[in-house]
Amino acid sequence: MIVRFVRDEWRHRPLKQDNKSGWFFRNMFWHFILFMKNTGMSPEEILKMKWKQIEIVDVGRIDSKGNRVQWEVAYVRTIRSKTQQPREIPANQARELRRWKQFLEEYIESKGLSSKITRESLVFGQPYNAWQAFCYKHVGETWREVRRELADKLKGHRFSPHPYTVYSLRSSFAEDHLLKGTPVMEVAEMMGHSVIETQKTYARLNLRKKGREITMPELGKKIRGDGEVIDLFN
């Protein structure tokens, strides 16, 4: 809900102003939270991320007619600052990264900036300020601003009494993968977590997923013994 609101309404508001102040940052913020939700990376990691850390691979897929069609996956190499654990994350973000890079190029040209996008440039840096990183505090304040606008529509997470933070996008990544059946070991590796830490999340989500079969009433009692042989020819 938050990502959709930012994409469809919130980011377009500067276009109604004569100077369009904030248009760049709001587009950056949209791509930033979308990237975080689909990679599980921490905001600090993403703010420091360079283009050289990303590799886009066409893994291909077969369409309904049996033909191979293009399907690109972004592989992101990163090191989590908290644990210093290097990891590589496959993410369905190739199209979004292409779109963001094109936005950057068009912005640089429209403003007549001398900045150029290189492999050493920050993916979410400031092209008008020598590719300096955005302040994490600014990102956090923006998140809270958006969250306040949606306060009456947000139900909150069923396992937490606390309001959604930017880090909730990281949690969403883990929960989405666990619910669709990605092995706990692989989720832990992508998150830079210990398996034990990830297992705690998995246990409560798995119980919720199994709620139907746990609570389904017995339709009949089983009969003890080997059962009765049925002769199909009698």
Disulfide bonds with the S-S distance in Angstrom:
none
